[in-house]
Amino acid sequence: MRRVAIAYALVAAAIAAVWAIEVYAIPWTDPYITNVLLRIGFNVLAVLGLSLVLGFTGQFSLGHAGFMAAGAYGSAILNMHAGVPAPLAMVFGGVVAGLAGVVVGVPSLRLSGDYLAVVTLGFNQIIIVIIQNTPILGQAAGLTGVPQVTNFGWTFTWVILAAVSLRNLLDSPQGRAFEAVRDNEIATRSLGIDTTGVKVTAFVIGAFWAGVAGSLIGFNLSSIFPSQFQFDRSIELLAMVVLGGTGSLSGPVLAAVVLTVLPELLRDIPNADRYRMMVYSVLLVAMMALRPRGFLGNRELSDVVAGLWRRVRRRGQVA
Amino acid sequence: MTQFVQQLVNGLSLGAIYALVALGYTMVYGTLQFINFAHSEVFMAGAFAAMVVAVHAGVAENPTWAGVALVAVAAMLFSMVLAIVVERVAYRPMRKSSRLNVLITAIGVSIFLQNVALVSFGTVLPFPEIVPRTAWELGGVRVSLNNVLILGVTLALMVALTYVVERTKIGLAMRAVSHSRDTAALMGIPVDRVIVATFAVGSLLAGAAAFLFCIENPRVDPAMGANIGLKAFVAAVVGGIGSIPGAVVGAIVLGLAETMVSGYFTSTWRDAIAFLLLIVVLLYKPSGLFGRHQMEKV
């Protein structure tokens, strides 16, 4: 009981710290740096969701950007046309994306890995086509006039909530079912676990966080374009999870941070954007050959640090 | 009625191109059970090879039938060599890895090739007009030389493919490997060489498709493979992946569906058709129209 109370207090303290930074540090920070921090937050949030689907449940989703689009447009429309306050609209953005997750998940999760990959990819494409053909969503020209609400505080509040809730979920008995489905679906089913239900749940939760990330993006720059949520964005998120470690939360988060900051450092090189995708692809192929489970595998950053610390201490005793 | 026949002609031409690409997906899936995501980039590379040869070998200024054939053969050979290199460098080391990892490798290769083209050629480039844009009116239906060429070349390649798969030794080996790779290996079939042959045949067809696509849509673009490749893959799945006749039927169905929708409704929804078709087929017949249903074994 006391441990739970301490945990809640820590989460509250972390959120308070985020808002303290928002109020006392962000106004004095270079807007460019703030922007990079926000983009790290968006990617981390989306990657946390995808990590549950791909890393822990082993379901190959190539349409995560489609869920982000659903969240971005859903929340912006709710805010602009139904007057839902933006922070609440962000939650609804996640819900809209989660519903899209049910729509995609229920039929396609009866299929095995490769088919699922193509169906989710197709779903991503269909979402883009729908947006491009719907006048209220601004079509290809983009949806403009979205209020600018996203800031450091909201972004990282959501990141903390996502990370904590996913960690708790994965440590619960229900959460173990995700990994069981990934490791051996038939064996899991034979234990009486509803594997389709588990997969749909993973999909919906993953889509929810992607949707929240999308709505943060939507409320960030006052306009949203369908081109922001195309296939290459899904691939980028996929690369982050795979490079960070499938079956780890902190690994993909680390990869999201690195892969968001790295292109910024390479900004001065001409055509850096083209080379960026080239570097991603080479990293992906090399990683698959050398470390197929990603940088951290299924370990967490805390395990790695603890391991290093033990080794350092043992060495100290010998000397 | 004439409009319907016109759409039929256009749809068959589009479906023929999809079919040539779809065969590459379905053959590789049949032997290795994985989606060769890089196949769309093999198609794109074939288009660029055709463009380079057409421009630099003087076919563009002085188009002759021999020159056109040279362009087509160049596209096919370049696609083939590229696919063999990709198989050797990226896929063969992954033979024993999990399917997820192989799939990710294939996606990585695909993005890599697309960006190599982007860095070396920039963006969209025109494809020179090497086949004259003649057309005939047949009872109100317009049939172009391109339509004839597309359907004729496709038909010839299908006959050749059927001959190779059904009547030659390597074709027999391909069917054996696709049936059971381990058993085939035990029977003394050089599995690796058969896999290379499968990639070679599939990518030759993709190169031919690239050539045919370019004479009809005269431009090359590093991203052109993604769209065609996806639809061809959808066609292969609709037909039942792993099945050669299935891929052709699926591609024709898809080509017709797309031209009918853009002819009678609106062309802006065209790109969504393929995926709607895919989802509907997978829901009612998860192994595709011609696919064998496989039992899950523990």
Interface residues (C-beta under 8 A of the other chain):
Chain A: G58 F60 P107 S108 R110 L111 G113 D114 Y115 A117 V118 V119 L121 G122 F123 Q125 I126 V129 I130 Q132 N133 I186 F231 I235 L238 V242 T246 N271 R274 Y275 M277 M278 Y280 S281 V282 L283 L284 V285 M288 A289 P292
Chain B: F34 I35 A90 P93 M94 S97 S98 R99 L100 N101 V102 L103 I104 T105 I107 G108 V109 S110 I111 F112 Q114 N115 V116 L118 V119 A226 L230 F233 V234 V237 T268 W269 D271 A272 A274 F275 L276 L278 I279 L282 L283 P286 E296 V298
